[in-house]
């Protein structure tokens, strides 16, 4: 499931354009933060920050969706049941030489955060496949901002955006049906 989230975040970063160019394509997108001493030469670039996962177990009634699985007898139906509701929090860190690419944002020339929020708004839900079964995932935006480097250690600026994926853990449950069962009436029909 995390692979689907990371693919979504890569597509988000790849959609951002600054001055007609995409500075955060596959060459400048990292799943693990590079060494600090290489930041200056790599800028601009984007790094995914992995944060906590919030897990909530369902008790009682759980949301289920009927799925089609070929079986020899049609005496059971297969249900895809969500057993754990999960909220994944990621942080995208955009490292730049100048914060102007975001601070000077307007309707005709959007900055990084504005473009990212528009991307999220246009794709609030997507589908990931698990064992060829489509599973719906919701996406929300979290906090965003700019962090400066007042000590001048790196000479870079970090623009960050939190992205929240509402997903879960599912399992397939087979339930018996009344298919093939014969009923007999215990009273006479006239």
C-alpha positions in Angstrom: 0.0 0.0 0.0 2.9 2.4 0.7 4.1 1.9 -2.9 0.8 3.4 -4.1 1.2 6.4 -1.8 4.8 7.0 -2.9 3.8 6.7 -6.6 1.1 9.4 -5.9 3.7 11.7 -4.2 6.2 11.2 -7.0 3.5 12.2 -9.5 2.6 15.2 -7.4 6.2 16.4 -7.3 6.6 15.7 -11.1 3.6 17.9 -11.8 5.2 21.1 -10.3 6.6 23.5 -12.8 8.8 26.6 -12.0 9.7 29.0 -14.8 8.4 26.4 -17.3 10.6 23.6 -16.0 10.0 20.7 -13.7 12.8 20.8 -11.0 11.4 17.8 -9.1 11.4 15.0 -11.7 12.8 11.5 -11.0 16.4 12.7 -10.9 15.6 15.2 -8.2 13.2 13.2 -6.1 14.4 11.1 -3.2 12.7 8.6 -1.0 15.5 8.8 1.5 17.2 12.1 2.5 20.7 12.5 0.8 23.7 13.4 2.9 23.7 17.0 4.2 27.0 17.8 2.5 25.4 17.1 -1.0 22.3 19.4 -0.5 23.9 22.4 -2.1 24.8 20.6 -5.3 21.5 18.7 -5.6 19.2 21.7 -5.0 16.5 22.1 -6.1 15.2 18.6 -5.0 12.4 16.9 -3.1 12.5 14.4 -0.3 9.7 12.3 1.2 9.5 12.3 5.0 7.8 9.3 6.5 5.8 10.0 9.7 3.6 8.1 12.0 0.7 5.8 11.0 -2.5 6.1 12.9 -4.2 2.7 13.2 -7.9 2.2 14.3 -9.4 -1.3 14.6 -13.0 -1.7 13.7 -15.3 -3.2 16.3 -18.7 -4.5 15.4 -20.0 -3.7 11.9 -17.2 -3.2 9.3 -17.5 -1.8 5.8 -17.5 -4.6 3.2 -17.7 -4.7 -0.6 -18.7 -7.7 -2.6 -16.0 -8.9 -5.0 -16.0 -11.5 -7.7 -13.8 -14.6 -7.1 -14.3 -17.7 -9.1 -15.1 -20.7 -7.0 -16.4 -24.2 -7.8 -19.7 -23.8 -6.0 -21.7 -20.7 -5.8 -22.6 -21.4 -2.2 -20.3 -18.6 -0.9 -19.8 -15.0 -1.7 -16.5 -13.1 -1.2 -16.4 -9.8 0.7 -13.5 -7.4 0.8 -13.7 -6.2 4.4 -11.8 -3.3 5.9 -10.5 -4.5 9.3 -8.2 -1.6 10.2 -8.6 2.1 9.2 -5.2 3.7 8.7 -4.1 7.3 8.3 -0.6 7.7 6.8 1.2 11.1 7.2 4.0 12.0 4.8 5.9 15.2 4.4 7.3 16.5 1.1 10.3 18.6 1.6 11.2 20.8 -1.3 14.7 22.2 -1.0 15.5 25.4 -3.0 18.1 28.0 -3.3 15.5 30.8 -3.0 12.0 30.8 -1.5 10.8 33.2 -4.2 9.4 30.3 -6.1 6.7 30.0 -3.5 6.5 33.3 -1.7 5.7 35.2 -5.0 2.9 32.9 -5.9 -0.2 34.3 -7.7 -3.0 33.0 -9.8 -1.1 33.1 -13.1 2.2 31.8 -11.7 1.5 29.5 -8.8 4.2 28.5 -6.3 5.1 25.0 -5.1 2.5 24.8 -2.3 -0.3 26.2 -4.4 0.4 23.8 -7.3 0.6 20.9 -4.8 -2.7 21.8 -3.2 -4.4 22.1 -6.7 -3.0 18.7 -7.5 -4.4 17.2 -4.3 -7.8 18.9 -4.9 -8.0 17.4 -8.4 -7.1 13.9 -7.0 -8.8 13.6 -3.6 -9.5 10.0 -4.2 -7.6 7.3 -6.2 -7.7 3.6 -6.5 -4.9 1.2 -5.7 -4.9 -2.5 -6.6 -4.3 -5.3 -4.2 -4.5 -8.8 -5.7 -6.3 -7.3 -8.7 -9.0 -5.9 -6.4 -9.5 -2.1 -6.5 -9.2 -0.3 -3.2 -10.3 3.3 -2.7 -7.9 5.7 -1.0 -8.7 9.3 0.1 -6.1 12.0 0.3 -6.0 15.2 2.4 -3.5 18.0 2.9 -1.9 18.8 6.2 0.3 21.7 7.3 2.6 23.6 4.9 5.2 26.3 5.3 8.7 27.6 4.6 11.7 27.0 6.9 14.6 29.3 6.4 18.3 28.6 7.3 19.1 31.5 9.6 22.5 30.1 10.6 23.5 29.9 7.0 24.6 26.2 7.4 23.1 25.1 4.1 22.2 28.3 2.4 18.9 26.6 1.3 15.2 27.0 2.0 12.8 24.2 2.7 9.2 24.4 1.6 7.2 21.6 3.2 3.8 20.1 2.7 2.1 17.3 4.7 0.0 14.8 2.7 -2.4 12.4 4.5 -3.6 9.2 3.0 -6.7 7.6 4.5 -6.3 3.9 3.7 -6.6 0.6 5.5 -5.9 -3.0 5.8 -8.4 -5.4 4.2 -9.1 -9.1 4.2 -11.2 -11.3 2.1 -14.1 -13.0 4.0 -16.2 -15.8 2.5 -19.8 -16.0 3.6 -22.3 -18.7 2.9 -25.3 -18.0 0.8 -28.6 -19.8 0.2 -27.6 -20.7 -3.3 -28.7 -24.3 -4.2 -30.8 -24.7 -1.1 -34.2 -26.2 -1.4 -37.0 -25.0 0.8 -40.0 -27.1 1.7 -43.3 -25.7 2.9 -44.6 -27.2 6.1 -48.2 -26.3 5.3 -50.5 -27.2 2.4 -50.9 -24.7 -0.3 -54.5 -24.5 -1.8 
